Amino acid sequence: MYLVVIGWMYVVLMMSVAEATNTTGSLLGAIVTFFLYGLLPVALVVYLMLTPQRRKAIKAREAAELEAQRAAEAPGQSVDPDAGGHAPGAAESHRITAVRKEP
């Protein structure tokens, strides 16, 4: 895509130079040619062509923010299995064991 943009800007630059150096042309006409045939249309086309990339970046940023928000809301839930903050044997001392019948 950028190759086409560079090529078109080169063509418009040459058109502007031809307008400025022509005996019936003017510098103002060259500037108008450069902006109306070059910068404005190319800026519009590049903006429209990059819209899917901008949308993808926005969705990725929103997903990262949502993930960070979820991680901040649930500090007790972590990836580390021993992140409960209790001593290793404390939870087992209060556990009631099931009574089994012997066969």
N, C-alpha and C positions, 0 to 999 in steps of 0.2 A: 504494500500500500504506500509506503513512504517513497518508494522509487517513482511511482506515478506522480506523487505530490512534488517531488524534486524536479522531475521532468517538466511538469506543467508550469512550475514557477520559473524554470529556465526559459520556456517559450514566452511566458508573459514578460519576463525581464527583457528578452530580445525585442518583443513588440514595443515595449516602453522605450527602449533605446532607439528603435527605428522611428518612433513618433517624435522623440525629442530631437533627433539629429536631422529629420526631414526638413526641407525648406519651408513647407507649409505647416509643419507641426509646431507644437509648443511644449514647454516644460510642464505646464499645467495639464495639458492633454496626456503627457506621459505618466504623470502621477495618478491621474484619474484612471487611465488604462491599467496601471499596475494594481491599484486598489480594487477596481470593479471587475477586472478579468482575473486577477490573481489572488490577492489576500482574502477578500471576502468569500468567494466561492470555495477556496481551498479550506479556509477555516470552518465553513459550514459542513463540507464533506468529511473532514477529519473528525469533527465533533459527532456527526451522525454515525460514522464508522466505528468510533470508539465507545458508543453507547452500551453495547453488550459487555464490554470489559468493565465499564464503570458500574453497571448493575451487579456483575459478579463480585466486584470488590466490595460494594455496599453490602451485599448479602453475606459475604465472608466476615466483614467487620461486625455486622449485627449478630451473627452466630457466635463470634468470639466474645462479644459483650454479654450475650445471653448466657454463655458458658461461665464467664467470670461472675455474673450475677448469681447463678445457681450455686457456684462454689462458695460464694460469700454468704449466701443464705443458709447453707447447710454445712457449718464447720465441723459437726460431729461425724459426718460421712466423709471419709477420706479413702484414698487408695491403699494406704498402709493399714494392714489388718490389726496392728497393735497400737492404734492411735486413740484408743478409748480414754486414756488418762488414768486407768485404774491399775492397781498393782496386779501382777500376774495371778496370784492365788486368791485375791479378794473375791472375785466373782464366784469361784468354786466353793468357798466356805459357806455361802448362803444358799447354795443349790440344794434342793430337796431331791433325794434320789428315789426312784420308783421302787416299790416293793414288789418282788416277784414271788410267785408261788412255786414251790419246789415240786417237781414231778413225782 
